[in-house]
Amino acid sequence: MESLHQWLLFVTPEDLKHWRELNGYTQMKLAAALRVSRVTVARWETGTREIPSFLGLALAGLEAIDAEKKSGKPKTEKEAKAYGKKG
């Protein structure tokens, strides 16, 4: 668990590229999800631009959103209540 915690706090350029490819994101798709330019993502991955400290948390959030979309199930009690009202 310690390594996960460390990764959330400090993402290296190699970590970012690996995460992006593993999760099926192109640079353009990831840029759109994070509301940055594709060039910014490319610069993060090459190390020519510093990766912001919050990026690990943002990537974890994207993973959670993607997992929820795939499962179709709400993840929180609030979402469960809203989900139940829709049906």
N, C-alpha and C positions, 0 to 999 in steps of 0.2 A: 504494500500500500504506500510505503514511503516513496517509491519511485514514481507512482502515479501522482502523488502530491507534488513532488519536485517537478514533474513534467508539466503540471498545470501552471506552475509558477514560472517556469523557464523553458520556452520552446526554442530549439535550435533550428537553423535553416534545414538541416537534414530531417529533423523530426517533422517539420511542417510539410515538406515534400512527401515524405513517407505517409503521413496521415492523409494528405489530400488524395494520393493515388490509391491508398487502401480503402478509402471511403467513396471512391468514384467521382471525385470532383476534378474538373479541369481548372486551370488557373482562372479562367473567365467565370465559371460557375461559383467558385469560392469567393472571388472578388465581389460578385453580385450579392452573395449571401452576407458578406461582411460590410457591404456598402463602401468598398474601396475600389481603386482601379486595378486592372489586370497587371499593369506595370508594377504597382505596389507589391502585389503577391509575388511576382517574379523577383523583385529586388529583395524581399524577405527571404526567398528560397536561395538566392545566390549570396546572401549575406552583405549585400551592398546597402541595405537599409535595415536599421535596427527593428527587431520584432517587438511590438508593444507587449508589456507585461501581462495584459489581460487576454492575450490571444488564446492561451491554453483553455481558459474558461469559455471563451467564445466557441472554440472547436468542440468542447464537451457539450455545449448547448446545441450545436448543430447536430451532433451525434444523437442527442436525446430527441430532437425534433424529427430526424430521419427515422429513428426507431419507432416513434409514435405513429408516423405516417404509414410505416410498413405494417404495424400491428393493428392500427385502427382503434386502439384502446387509449383512453385518457390516462395520464400518469399521476394526476393529483386529485384530491377529493373535490376541489372546486371544478376541475374539468369533468370529473365523473358526474357531478350533478348537472352540469350544462349538457353533457353528452346524453344523459338520461332524458332531459327535457326535449331534445331534438327528435328522439325516436318516438 
